[in-house]
Amino acid sequence: MLPGAANRMMKMAETSIEAHHQTAVADADLQNSAAHSIDNRGLIEHRQQIVFSAVTILALLGTFVMD
């Protein structure tokens, strides 16, 4: 058997595990960012609906007042 072969194999395995862990953490961060973006988009759309509803109601009220 080669001297130090077991240590080299263990070091390679640990390096591989660490790389996999870093990739998993990066993927989780990306998914969290996408989820926050979707949440923010929903909030913006809700606010737009409220504003457009208010404008529509004001336009209808203005129409009735002009009669």
Contacts in CASP RR format, 6 or more apart in sequence:
PFRMAT RR
TARGET T0000
AUTHOR 0000-0000-0000
METHOD contacts of the structure
MODEL  1
MLPGAANRMMKMAETSIEAHHQTAVADADLQNSAAHSIDNRGLIEHRQQI
VFSAVTILALLGTFVMD
END
